Amino acid sequence: MEIRATTPDDYAAIDDVIIEAFGQVDEARLVDMLRRDRAVALELVAEVTRPNGPEIVGHILFSRFAEPAGWLALAPVSVKPSRHRQGIGGKLIASGCAAAQEAGYAAVVVLGSPKLYGRHGFSVKQAAGLTSPYPLEYTGLRWLGEGSGTPEARLRYPDAFARLEN
């Protein structure tokens, strides 16, 4: 399996992975809106080689927060259901966070299962001082590099998140 940067040629296959993973189109619509808004900071795919050519089996996207500067929102991370429990999501998260750190980003925030994302370095406890439009009990913070502690900050997600809800 190879983790690599996404190209525009991957978009249709990524949509298929996202829709299959979530069983709906909302997350695929979010990805499309984030791309159109130029809010994407980092986007990766997990690709396997098949006898008939490469196949995308996973995807992850990090978008830039409007506030705080230098922070990223991880959403979504998708893996084909037939490939669950093979570590693909974890490898996408690790590769994405490493690339984000290398690019100089300070922190990543995710909205999702505290148990799942806690295994990948995200802390609900460290996110407790954040102000968010989403439930803090499902908001995890992962510092990249120098950061630590429980910051007090207002999370302002890219506009695409609010448009998706309407």
C-alpha positions as semicolon CSV with decimal commas, in nm:
position;residue;x (nm);y (nm);z (nm)
1;M;0,000;0,000;0,000
2;E;0,117;0,348;-0,085
3;I;0,009;0,672;0,084
4;R;0,044;0,959;-0,162
5;A;-0,082;1,308;-0,238
6;T;-0,415;1,331;-0,416
7;T;-0,434;1,442;-0,778
8;P;-0,742;1,569;-0,966
9;D;-0,748;1,237;-1,155
10;D;-0,831;1,071;-0,820
11;Y;-1,145;1,272;-0,744
12;A;-1,405;1,030;-0,886
13;A;-1,248;0,730;-0,709
14;I;-1,226;0,931;-0,386
15;D;-1,597;1,017;-0,408
16;D;-1,672;0,645;-0,444
17;V;-1,460;0,560;-0,137
18;I;-1,620;0,833;0,075
19;I;-1,977;0,743;-0,024
20;E;-1,911;0,374;0,034
21;A;-1,746;0,444;0,371
22;F;-2,019;0,675;0,503
23;G;-2,321;0,535;0,320
24;Q;-2,425;0,885;0,209
25;V;-2,304;1,176;-0,005
26;D;-2,265;1,451;0,260
27;E;-1,894;1,393;0,325
28;A;-1,820;1,374;-0,050
29;R;-2,006;1,706;-0,093
30;L;-1,798;1,855;0,190
31;V;-1,474;1,748;0,021
32;D;-1,589;1,901;-0,308
33;M;-1,686;2,230;-0,140
34;L;-1,355;2,249;0,050
35;R;-1,166;2,199;-0,277
36;R;-1,372;2,466;-0,455
37;D;-1,317;2,707;-0,164
38;R;-0,942;2,638;-0,175
39;A;-0,956;2,551;0,195
40;V;-0,768;2,221;0,156
41;A;-0,427;2,217;0,321
42;L;-0,347;1,850;0,264
43;E;-0,521;1,559;0,094
44;L;-0,389;1,203;0,074
45;V;-0,502;0,867;-0,062
46;A;-0,415;0,510;0,025
47;E;-0,360;0,312;-0,293
48;V;-0,306;-0,059;-0,349
49;T;-0,181;-0,227;-0,663
50;R;-0,416;-0,476;-0,824
51;P;-0,354;-0,696;-1,130
52;N;-0,576;-0,461;-1,331
53;G;-0,408;-0,146;-1,196
54;P;-0,402;0,074;-0,886
55;E;-0,707;0,108;-0,660
56;I;-0,776;0,385;-0,409
57;V;-0,894;0,226;-0,084
58;G;-0,866;0,521;0,156
59;H;-0,867;0,900;0,170
60;I;-0,801;1,178;0,421
61;L;-0,843;1,555;0,399
62;F;-0,714;1,835;0,621
63;S;-0,858;2,185;0,578
64;R;-0,735;2,515;0,719
65;F;-0,934;2,670;1,003
66;A;-1,034;3,032;0,957
67;E;-0,942;3,058;1,328
68;P;-0,702;2,982;1,488
69;A;-0,441;3,042;1,223
70;G;-0,206;2,752;1,167
71;W;-0,455;2,486;1,279
72;L;-0,614;2,217;1,063
73;A;-0,947;2,034;1,068
74;L;-0,927;1,663;0,985
75;A;-1,243;1,569;0,795
76;P;-1,315;1,328;0,654
77;V;-1,107;1,014;0,679
78;S;-1,254;0,733;0,471
79;V;-1,165;0,370;0,412
80;K;-1,355;0,124;0,194
81;P;-1,557;-0,099;0,428
82;S;-1,404;-0,411;0,270
83;R;-1,064;-0,282;0,386
84;H;-1,156;-0,194;0,747
85;R;-0,940;-0,326;1,032
86;Q;-0,626;-0,331;0,817
87;G;-0,470;-0,015;0,963
88;I;-0,534;0,199;0,656
89;G;-0,710;0,479;0,844
90;G;-0,434;0,488;1,105
91;K;-0,167;0,508;0,836
92;L;-0,352;0,791;0,664
93;I;-0,384;0,981;0,994
94;A;-0,015;0,927;1,084
95;S;0,106;1,025;0,736
96;G;-0,124;1,327;0,723
97;C;-0,025;1,454;1,067
98;A;0,345;1,406;0,986
99;A;0,306;1,600;0,660
100;A;0,110;1,874;0,840
101;Q;0,382;1,904;1,104
102;E;0,650;1,919;0,835
103;A;0,452;2,197;0,665
104;G;0,457;2,396;0,989
105;Y;0,101;2,357;1,113
106;A;0,054;2,380;1,491
107;A;-0,242;2,152;1,562
108;V;-0,509;1,927;1,414
109;V;-0,867;1,905;1,539
110;V;-1,101;1,616;1,462
111;L;-1,469;1,563;1,531
112;G;-1,545;1,198;1,596
113;S;-1,512;0,902;1,829
114;P;-1,285;0,990;2,123
115;K;-1,188;0,623;2,159
116;L;-1,094;0,585;1,792
117;Y;-0,910;0,914;1,753
118;G;-0,756;0,890;2,100
119;R;-0,552;0,595;1,968
120;H;-0,404;0,836;1,714
121;G;-0,297;1,110;1,953
122;F;-0,614;1,323;1,967
123;S;-0,727;1,436;2,310
124;V;-1,078;1,545;2,410
125;K;-0,931;1,669;2,739
126;Q;-0,690;1,905;2,561
127;A;-0,979;2,033;2,347
128;A;-1,191;2,120;2,655
129;G;-1,099;2,491;2,642
130;L;-1,204;2,533;2,280
131;T;-1,520;2,704;2,165
132;S;-1,672;2,511;1,877
133;P;-1,996;2,493;1,681
134;Y;-1,975;2,115;1,734
135;P;-1,997;1,906;2,054
136;L;-1,674;1,923;2,255
137;E;-1,724;1,569;2,388
138;Y;-1,645;1,454;2,032
139;T;-1,374;1,711;1,956
140;G;-1,015;1,590;1,974
141;L;-0,700;1,802;1,958
142;R;-0,359;1,682;1,852
143;W;-0,063;1,912;1,886
144;L;0,200;1,897;1,614
145;G;0,552;1,980;1,725
146;E;0,586;2,237;2,002
147;G;0,229;2,284;2,126
148;S;0,091;2,142;2,448
149;G;-0,173;2,194;2,712
150;T;-0,536;2,296;2,693
151;P;-0,570;2,611;2,484
152;E;-0,855;2,857;2,496
153;A;-0,942;2,927;2,137
154;R;-1,244;2,971;1,915
155;L;-1,267;2,723;1,629
156;R;-1,393;2,880;1,308
157;Y;-1,425;2,604;1,053
158;P;-1,404;2,669;0,678
159;D;-1,735;2,799;0,540
160;A;-1,803;2,467;0,364
161;F;-1,886;2,302;0,697
162;A;-2,172;2,547;0,764
163;R;-2,297;2,528;0,403
164;L;-2,314;2,149;0,430
165;E;-2,549;2,176;0,728
166;N;-2,795;2,397;0,535
